[in-house]
Amino acid sequence: MPATIPPDAPQPSPDDRVHKDMISAVALEHDAELMIRVREGDSASFALLLERHRGPVIHFIYRMVLNQAIAEELAQEVFLRVYRSRATYEPTAKFTTWLFRIATHLALNWIRDGRNEKRQDSLDDDTQEGVSRQVADQQPTIEQAMIRRVRLQEIRQAIEVLPAKQRAAVIMHKYEEMEYCQIAKVLNCSESALKSLLFRAYETLRSRLAHMA
Amino acid sequence: MECPIQTKENSEILLDYCTRNLSAEATAVFELHMEICGECRALAEAQRSVWNALDSWDAMPVPADFDKKLYARIEQHENSSWWIRLWHRSLPLPFSFGPAMPIATACVTLCIAAALYLPGYSPGTAPKVNLQPPQTRIESSDIDQLERTLDDIEMLKQLGPPPAARS
């Protein structure tokens, strides 16, 4: 609920307000600043943006398409599109909202076109990676490794059965820790529609994964 | 408080509670509610299990040569012809021809089909027509019919008179 301002409260001067707005804009939208510099031809700013967002974009797309090679290809396409549209970029929304909108659009298109048939990674990649990480940490037994493999399989299947938009919403909410309003903007829906979407998605996941307590 | 299960507007309370994004005050209110609402308690427990299960799914590592490949693609784009770059630049993002292309193709096909089969249309390569005047055509068909009739009479003559005439 927005805070109400008492009528006798001193009004901030226009200069103060401009200063405050500038500080918050710089703090919140450092990425947009970098993008504007990219627009002006600063390649170092593009490298900074890439450094900051490369990981989240790849992880997001990977969880959407469940294929490492495709995730890499699509993530590159995302940054290529960012670079290509630098000249027309206007900071009307948060940079990450714009970035994830492109990423979501590409991933949803890929899923919609049915290009994911029989092209998903086998679980071996995940499992081997996970096992090797655990070997270094705790020396898991074969049984533990197998349990982990089964759990991962179940999680992936549970995510996979979700409709693409619900999948995107859950991944942005759970793994990218984005706010409701931002996810709603990325998915081009209202906040209440998004909450309903998330509630339905988690309902499905609860029915499939609740036994993993 | 209103039960989050009963009112969909409050569903975010449950999600935020499980993700520990709920304020301390709201958490206390919700926990108080859970003491009397078994349904919410069970749901929160199940949601937390889901949350923990999802935590165990690691994403792929960032490929070591990701930047190198990307910069190679950017360079390729920069070296491409000016009209390709202009084409890419003119496309609003995010945009794709995915749904537009089949619709456009269907429209073009329908237009061609309509143009070919609608009455009154005279295409450039019209089918061959009989250029003889109508009167000639009638005459030729009359001659054919006459010939066929004469043949029939000839055949009947060869077969002999009808049985009634013989008796």
Interface residues (C-beta under 8 A of the other chain):
Chain A: A47 L50 R54 G55 I58 H59 Y62 R63 Q68 A71 E72 A75 Q76 F79 L80 R81 Y83 R84 S85 A87 T88 R101 I102 H105 L106 N109 R112 D113 D125 D126 E129 G130 R148 R151 L152 E154 I155 R156 I159 H173 K174 Y175 Y180 S192 K195 S196 L198 F199 Y202 L205 R206 L209 A210 H211 M212 A213
Chain B: K8 E9 S11 E12 L15 T19 L43 E45 A46 Q47 S49 V50 W51 N52 A53 L54 S56 W57 D58 A59 M60 P61 V62 P63 F66 D67 K69 L70 R73 I74 H77 R85 H88 R89 L93 P94 S96 G98
